Amino acid sequence: MPTSVRLDKKTEFLLEETAKITKVSKAEIIKLSIQQYCPPVLEEKKRHPFELIKDLVDKTGSGRGDLSIKGEEILRERLRRKG
C-alpha cells in the first residue's frame, strides 16, 4: 500500500546516509524503523490502568486508617511526587 511522507532536511539526510552506508533501500529502512518503533507503543497502550500505577500501590498495606476518606488525596500526592 503506497504511503507518502514528507521529511525535514535533517531526517532526509539521516535516511539517505543510512541507505548508502547499509546498502538498503530507503523504503526498507522506513519499514524496519516502523516495525521497531510501533510494537512497544502498541504494547504500552494495551496495559491496564492498574499496571501503569502498580509501583505506586503498596502491596503490604499502608498502616493508615484514613485511606477510605483521603484515598484520592493520597494518590494525587504520590503521583505528584513520582512525576
N, C-alpha and C positions, 0 to 999 in steps of 0.2 A: 504494500500500500504506500503510495508516494506521500511524503511529508516534506514540507518546505520550512526551513528555519533560517532566520536572519541572525547573523553573528556579528558581534562588535569586532573591531580590528584585532584586539588582543586575543580573543578567543579563536578567531580565524587563523591567526599566526600560530597559536599553540596546536591547532588541529593540523595545519599544513606541515609544520615541522615534525610533529609526531608521525604523520603519514610517511614523510620522506625517510625518517630515521628507521622506522619499523617496517617500511615497505608494505604497509597495509593501507587499503583504501580509506578515504575519509568516511565513507558510509559505514564501513566495518568498524572503525574506531567509534563512531557515534553510536552504533548498535551496542558494541561492547560496553561503552560508558553507561548507556541507559540500563543495560542488563545488570550492571554492578550497582548503580545508584538506586534504582527503583525498589527492588525486593526489600531492603531494610526499612525503607519508608513505609511500604505497604504493611510489613510485619508489625511495625510500631503502631500503625493505625488500628490493627486488629486487636491489640491488647485491651483487656477490660480495664475500666477506670480504676478498680482496686489495685491492679498491678502497677499503675502509674504512681500510686501513693503508698504502696505497702512498706516502703522503707521509713515512712513517717509514722506508721502504726506500730505500737509496742505490742508484741505478742504475749508478753508475760503479765500484762496488766499495768495500770498506771499507779495504783495505790490511792487514787483520788476518788472521792465520793461525789464530786460535783460535775462529773462528766456529762450526765444526762441534762444538766441545766446549762453548763458552759461549753458543751461539746463543740459547737460551731466556732465559738470564740477561740478555743484552744487550737482547733485545726487551722484556723486562719493564721494564728500566731506561728505555728510550726511551719506553715507554707511560706510565710514571710521570711522566717529565719533560713529556710532552705534556699530560697532564691537569692 
